[in-house]
């Protein structure tokens, strides 16, 4: 998916804060089955969560492996894949102070709570709560998904990010704020920082 560039102070075009958004996403319904681009529902962020309008996303080999269902323990369908992206914050849940509506962000699959023994250790950044986990399919806060089909059936998350959707909801620990102009980058370039460069 590719969307026009936005400035770092851009606000989402419509008033969707606190509401369920209907948008398009590429949904995987089974191992190796063609992704289905369809309308889905994206529910508002809960406490310590952020809803992001995806501006750019790309495909990584990890997405392809999960789509193919190469590891049976990772199979969870229907699911929205994708973890390399950049976007703009549409709304935030209770208690989120690191980012606000209109911020340009990169969702990251390997988040950091900043409190667990791994986050505090200088030898590791594999967070106990928000570290990379290909088998995790729901949100950390309440163990439920923020995606559903238009008739209300749950759609699972992928790698804390699920960026093959026009909107996604992520834990605030899995979001990094950027001012692309400060680094000579575009929002399109930022997608590489979420996986390609970081790994």
Number of C-alpha atoms within 10 A of each C-alpha: 14 11 14 8 13 16 15 16 12 14 17 17 7 7 10 12 16 14 12 15 18 17 15 17 26 22 26 23 18 17 20 14 12 13 19 13 13 13 18 26 23 26 19 23 25 21 15 17 24 27 26 31 22 26 24 23 25 18 14 14 8 14 20 15 14 24 27 17 18 13 13 11 9 17 19 22 18 19 26 29 28 26 26 26 29 32 30 28 27 28 26 27 20 11 11 17 10 12 18 16 18 20 23 30 28 29 32 29 26 22 25 23 19 15 11 13 13 18 19 14 12 8 8 10 17 19 21 16 18 22 21 17 15 18 16 17 23 19 20 16 12 9 10 14 18 22 29 19 16 14 8 10 12 19 25 23 29 27 27 31 26 31 33 27 28 25 26 31 31 28 28 26 24 22 27 18 17 19 16 17 11 7 8 8 12 15 26 19 13 22 24 18 17 22 19 10 9 9 7
